[in-house]
């Protein structure tokens, strides 16, 4: 039983340190050889309790998913801006004509304004923009934008999908903003339509 | 704020508002109160982005501002308020159970938009409800208004702090930021609006079948030009009231589990009667006499006065002390011990966590230590009746996960 017995193999019994200090007493069997790396996590003794099910639990869960989706559509969701492109290298026709210069907001916080329901306005503006850019083909597409927008549901026509994705960026919103900003524009004279 | 809480806030902000708002928000949570330019400089974002992000955060009551000396405005993030975003579905579901779909949508709109005027809420909710109704039916504004008023009356919705009315003779230049005034007496005062109208269906231009959209569009543009009658009066969801409701629910269901349905109904009645008289942080409710409780029981419950008294005595004698007797006038004065009740519930939750995580024997040890505050190794083995080796093993396991801590005793 004791593999540490003398004479087996080539001098395997002799070790350079005192084996007793490790915990293997004289005459004890060595622990079995390990054939694989030790598991990453210790075995789980107690499984976690299942999530609350039942009508309330499921309704609340569904609500949560809905809210997450809904908040991405609201104007409060600010998307990172398109990085500045080097316009010298690209054809001139790709440059979006700047209709309205972005106003520097001098006052810091203004009296709160009710967020206007922007959905209808946004859609009409988007449609007009896509029609305007119908001839232009956007060559360089940002990968991160694509991934970000792929989850968004669009009601517009599919063939304009790529261009529309570009529409949602902060870059565009800030140029063609006509009062949709919830506190951005200073006074009430911004209601004139852009187009 | 712990690191875990900050990380959670970061994820919540990112999920709901995007990366830019998340960056600004987390920076403010970490560093405390800061002015605009410092935020822009420290986070390395452009001033415009910072302004937008701050607008969003303030709109949703996640950041507040204060004017300091020399006209500098400083912004401060409310980390706890960010964490409340986790409970939004629960708030909405509560509104649904109390005020059905209309109430649910009102609270949802208020939570999603932070603050809104009453007319905006009513219009939006009516439109949304009309969408779900059958063709030809529309939702009347009056019905939505009624539900809104009921929500305000029960304090689930409250007014936001107001911009103070400026007198005409201003002494000097206007301040850089308005100091908003919380008016206690007006908090639940609904302005008299005559909101007449019905919800409109929103149809995309492709569906031109009925010809209605064309007629509706000119109507919408005229609506936009009318002045909003309650401009400047904004409403928000009153989260504390929802929390109070959750607290009441937890107590009632605990009583129902421990005793029976009737006792829980009695406790529910007592809590309902104390809603407006007891402040939310109070340790116990105002004393209620048995006669009053008897009169206020829900209509369906026809238990006799003696039976009610028996139930009350039983509740008061229960070792958990949810209900206490404070006097004998009026057939017996009873209070609900809110702090004690919540303490018991918290303890029960802790014990349940330990049990699910480590097993029932560890839970026994944990309950012992909780009860006796300090125990030595030997005492643990004796009281818990668990062999020494196992007791040591379990104690160490709980110690390593920070459920139990060691304290070196002095002689």
Contacts between the chains, C-beta under 8 A, distances in Angstrom:
chain1	res1	chain2	res2	distance
A	45	B	359	7.1
A	46	B	356	6.2
A	46	B	357	6.3
A	46	B	358	7.1
A	46	B	359	6.4
A	48	B	356	7.0
A	49	B	356	5.5
A	56	B	93	6.7
A	59	B	93	6.1
A	60	B	89	4.6
A	60	B	90	6.1
A	60	B	93	5.3
A	61	B	89	7.6
A	63	B	89	4.0
A	63	B	92	5.8
A	63	B	93	6.5
A	64	B	88	7.7
A	64	B	89	4.5
A	67	B	88	5.9
A	67	B	89	6.4
A	67	B	92	8.0
A	67	B	108	7.9
A	67	B	112	7.4
A	68	B	15	6.0
A	68	B	16	7.2
A	70	B	112	6.4
A	71	B	15	7.7
A	71	B	16	4.4
A	71	B	17	7.3
A	71	B	112	6.5
A	72	B	16	7.9
A	74	B	112	6.4
A	74	B	113	7.5
A	76	B	16	7.9
A	76	B	17	5.8
A	76	B	21	7.8
A	76	B	56	4.8
A	76	B	59	7.0
A	76	B	60	7.1
A	76	B	113	7.9
A	76	B	114	7.9
A	77	B	16	7.4
A	77	B	17	5.7
A	77	B	18	4.9
A	78	B	17	6.6
A	78	B	18	4.6
A	78	B	20	4.8
A	78	B	21	5.6
A	78	B	49	7.4
A	78	B	52	5.6
A	78	B	53	6.4
A	78	B	56	6.6
A	79	B	18	5.8
A	79	B	20	7.9
A	80	B	18	7.4
A	80	B	19	5.7
A	80	B	20	6.1
A	81	B	49	7.3
A	102	B	48	7.3
A	105	B	48	7.4
A	105	B	51	5.7
A	107	B	176	7.5
A	108	B	36	5.9
A	108	B	51	7.4
A	108	B	73	5.6
A	108	B	176	6.1
A	108	B	177	6.6
A	109	B	54	7.5
A	109	B	55	7.7
A	109	B	58	6.9
A	109	B	65	6.1
A	109	B	73	6.7
A	109	B	176	7.8
A	109	B	177	5.0
A	109	B	178	7.9
A	111	B	163	5.6
A	111	B	178	6.3
A	111	B	232	7.7
A	112	B	58	7.9
A	112	B	59	7.0
A	112	B	115	6.4
A	112	B	160	7.8
A	112	B	234	6.3
A	114	B	115	7.9
A	114	B	116	6.0
A	114	B	117	5.2
A	114	B	120	5.2
A	114	B	228	7.5
A	114	B	234	7.5
A	115	B	59	7.2
A	115	B	113	5.7
A	115	B	116	7.6
A	117	B	120	7.7
A	117	B	124	6.5
A	119	B	202	7.6
A	120	B	202	7.1
A	120	B	220	7.5
A	155	B	204	6.4
A	170	B	49	7.8
A	174	B	48	7.3
A	181	B	52	7.7
A	181	B	55	7.7
A	182	B	55	6.0
A	182	B	56	7.4
A	182	B	59	5.9
A	183	B	55	4.2
A	183	B	58	7.8
A	183	B	59	6.9
A	184	B	51	7.4
A	184	B	52	7.0
A	184	B	55	6.8
